[in-house]
């Protein structure tokens, strides 16, 4: 009895619990335990040790063991998908695992809550206050003397460079046809940018994809840290651009800013779907229920006719008595 007690509460550190034939009490919530149980089931099915599987995944065996024992939840779904695929999970198992991961990350105290936000470049004011180089007076006032350590002889060089650029630009413009040249934009555009196509009766339809992230017209802005991109596979629904986003924290949401007179929002449904409150230009415009027994991409909401101009529609994850609150976004189609 004493030996069993020592084995249970003072196990060797180099062996996982199931290899020792005992059950360890896992910390965290029931959701975290369920996720870890299923992940461990997939791992055990491979017949590989933690070291062997971790080596194939490019992570440490201790990290993999924490995931499979419930001591830590993977911070990103991409990590979960990579582990599951290496374990030979099929599409149905991937979908179930994603559902469990969402539930586990919603639990208080999980590792995802402590993740730092995305890195960004500091502003000029922040750089200055942090001891960095302050903005140059020479850059804003041509009449001011150059700062110490910079030669005044750089001014003629800058002026000559500007003149050369202007001459080169004029030459290219004239070679392209001069005043009669077409003003059509370049065919290249950033990934995820809005695209427009002609519609009957002289209207134009513009598509705003889930990857067109920003704060200006023709973009979508995600608020909160639960938003995760999902591509083809991994239990994710296939969409026209092979991508969509989902979030699951109450109070978080997304805003689509557009120019036109009507907007349609497309998104997949989900077994863990929640309810979103919809507002247009800050005014209530109904709710959308994303729950369905089968995950299918399609039209989820259409606005009323609006005055032609700039508008914004916001989907906010609503607090309900459901255990799951997943809200999704694939694209928006704007009519102008």
JOVEN-V176110 format. One record per run of one state. SS is the DSSP state (A for helix, B for strand, O for the rest). FROM is the first residue (numbers start at 1). LEN is the number of residues. Records with the same first field share a line. If there is no record, write none. Layout:
SS=FROM-LEN  FROM-LEN
This chain:
O=1-1  10-7  21-9  47-3  58-3  70-7  87-4  107-4  115-9  130-7  141-13  176-2  181-14  199-1  203-1  210-3  214-5  224-4  232-1  234-2  237-6  248-5  261-1  269-1  271-2  274-1  281-2  290-1  292-5  303-6  318-8  330-1  336-1
A=2-8  17-4  30-17  50-8  61-9  77-10  91-16  111-4  124-6  137-4  154-22  178-3  200-3
B=195-4  204-6  213-1  219-5  228-4  233-1  236-1  243-5  253-8  262-7  270-1  273-1  275-6  283-7  291-1  297-6  309-9  326-4  331-5
